[in-house]
Amino acid sequence: MKPWFSLSLLVLSVFYFTYGIYSLDLLTFTGRLGPGFFPFVVGISLVVLTSYNTILAFKEKKTVLASGVDDNESGFIPCSFDVLYLVLTVGLFILLLNVLGGLLAMLLFNLSLLAVFNKGAHLKNISFSIGISLAVYGLFEIWLKAGLPEGILGL
């Protein structure tokens, strides 16, 4: 299953890259970097990394098939809870972004992820959540002046 999942991520990465290339300009009319530059860099990185991951996954599958021993014959994916939790948390973050505002939604998102994936380190989780949320807020709101959703609290 892992090779096919990797292949589907590769296909999605190629679609993202081609969409970014054809829908956004790489350079402005003055020759400066345009709105398509960042998606171009991210798209290239995604295609390269997912290609590498896909090749490794298919090589691993070939090795497992050649040895005749498959440890995961039941089809159960050991990290299925983690993936489901991550998908649900990202979906909830997207839904709450305009309601709570960017800063508060990021803070809750980071706290909820770290509480599950970094159990027991409460002070560290709180510190990282506050630090990352403030850093992203400073990057987008102050430095890039891109603006984040304010939400009902105006944060």
C-alpha positions as CSV (number, residue, x, y, z in Angstrom):
1,M,0.0,0.0,0.0
2,K,2.9,2.4,0.8
3,P,4.1,2.5,-2.8
4,W,0.7,3.4,-4.2
5,F,0.2,6.0,-1.6
6,S,3.6,7.5,-2.4
7,L,2.7,7.4,-6.1
8,S,-0.6,9.2,-5.5
9,L,1.3,11.9,-3.5
10,L,3.7,12.2,-6.5
11,V,0.8,12.7,-8.9
12,L,-0.8,15.3,-6.6
13,S,2.6,17.1,-6.4
14,V,2.9,17.2,-10.1
15,F,-0.6,18.6,-10.4
16,Y,0.2,21.2,-7.8
17,F,3.4,22.2,-9.6
18,T,1.7,22.4,-13.0
19,Y,-1.2,24.4,-11.6
20,G,1.1,26.8,-10.0
21,I,3.2,27.2,-13.1
22,Y,0.2,27.8,-15.4
23,S,-1.9,30.0,-13.1
24,L,0.7,32.3,-11.5
25,D,3.4,34.4,-13.0
26,L,7.0,33.5,-12.0
27,L,8.2,37.1,-12.6
28,T,6.4,40.5,-12.6
29,F,6.5,42.8,-15.5
30,T,9.4,44.7,-13.9
31,G,11.5,41.5,-13.7
32,R,11.1,40.9,-9.9
33,L,9.9,37.7,-8.4
34,G,6.2,37.3,-8.8
35,P,3.4,35.4,-7.0
36,G,4.3,32.2,-8.7
37,F,7.9,32.0,-7.3
38,F,7.0,30.4,-3.9
39,P,4.6,27.8,-5.4
40,F,7.3,27.0,-8.0
41,V,9.9,26.3,-5.3
42,V,7.5,24.3,-3.2
43,G,6.2,22.4,-6.3
44,I,9.7,21.5,-7.4
45,S,10.6,20.4,-3.9
46,L,7.4,18.3,-3.6
47,V,8.0,16.6,-6.9
48,V,11.7,15.8,-6.2
49,L,11.0,14.5,-2.6
50,T,7.9,12.5,-3.5
51,S,9.7,11.0,-6.5
52,Y,12.5,9.9,-4.2
53,N,10.0,8.5,-1.7
54,T,8.1,6.7,-4.4
55,I,11.3,5.1,-5.8
56,L,12.3,3.9,-2.3
57,A,8.8,2.6,-1.6
58,F,8.7,0.5,-4.7
59,K,12.2,-0.8,-4.1
60,E,11.2,-1.8,-0.5
61,K,8.1,-3.5,-1.9
62,K,10.2,-5.4,-4.4
63,T,12.6,-6.5,-1.7
64,V,9.7,-7.7,0.5
65,L,8.1,-9.6,-2.4
66,A,11.4,-11.2,-3.2
67,S,12.0,-12.4,0.4
68,G,8.5,-13.8,0.6
69,V,8.0,-12.5,4.1
70,D,5.4,-9.8,4.6
71,D,5.1,-8.6,8.2
72,N,1.9,-6.7,7.5
73,E,-0.3,-9.3,5.9
74,S,-3.3,-8.1,7.9
75,G,-3.5,-4.8,5.9
76,F,-3.6,-2.8,9.2
77,I,-1.6,0.4,8.9
78,P,0.2,1.0,12.2
79,C,0.0,4.8,12.0
80,S,-3.6,5.0,10.9
81,F,-4.7,6.8,14.1
82,D,-2.0,9.4,13.6
83,V,-3.0,10.0,10.0
84,L,-6.7,10.3,10.9
85,Y,-6.0,12.6,13.8
86,L,-3.8,14.8,11.6
87,V,-6.4,15.0,8.8
88,L,-9.2,15.8,11.3
89,T,-7.0,18.4,13.1
90,V,-6.1,20.2,9.9
91,G,-9.7,20.2,8.8
92,L,-10.8,21.7,12.1
93,F,-8.0,24.3,11.8
94,I,-9.3,25.3,8.4
95,L,-12.8,25.6,9.7
96,L,-11.8,27.6,12.8
97,L,-9.4,29.9,11.0
98,N,-11.9,32.5,10.1
99,V,-13.9,32.1,13.3
100,L,-11.2,32.3,15.9
101,G,-8.6,34.2,13.9
102,G,-5.2,33.2,12.6
103,L,-3.2,33.5,15.8
104,L,-5.6,31.7,18.1
105,A,-6.4,29.0,15.6
106,M,-2.7,28.4,15.0
107,L,-2.1,28.2,18.8
108,L,-4.8,25.6,19.3
109,F,-3.7,23.7,16.2
110,N,-0.1,23.4,17.5
111,L,-1.2,22.6,21.0
112,S,-3.5,19.8,19.9
113,L,-0.9,18.2,17.6
114,L,1.9,18.4,20.1
115,A,-0.4,17.1,22.9
116,V,-0.8,13.9,20.9
117,F,2.5,13.5,19.1
118,N,4.8,14.8,22.0
119,K,3.1,13.3,25.0
120,G,4.3,14.3,28.5
121,A,6.3,17.4,27.6
122,H,3.6,19.9,28.5
123,L,5.8,22.9,29.2
124,K,7.8,22.3,26.0
125,N,4.6,21.9,24.0
126,I,3.1,25.1,25.3
127,S,6.4,27.0,24.7
128,F,6.7,25.6,21.1
129,S,3.0,26.3,20.4
130,I,3.3,29.9,21.5
131,G,6.6,30.4,19.8
132,I,5.6,28.9,16.5
133,S,2.3,30.8,16.4
134,L,3.9,34.1,17.2
135,A,6.6,33.5,14.6
136,V,4.1,32.7,11.9
137,Y,2.0,35.6,12.9
138,G,5.1,37.9,12.8
139,L,6.1,36.5,9.4
140,F,2.7,37.0,7.7
141,E,1.2,39.9,9.6
142,I,4.2,42.1,10.3
143,W,7.0,41.3,7.9
144,L,5.1,40.3,4.7
145,K,2.0,42.4,5.6
146,A,-0.1,39.6,4.1
147,G,-2.7,39.6,6.8
148,L,-4.2,36.7,8.7
149,P,-7.9,36.3,9.5
150,E,-8.9,38.3,12.5
151,G,-11.9,36.2,13.7
152,I,-14.5,37.2,16.2
153,L,-12.0,38.2,18.8
154,G,-10.1,40.5,16.5
155,L,-6.7,38.8,17.1
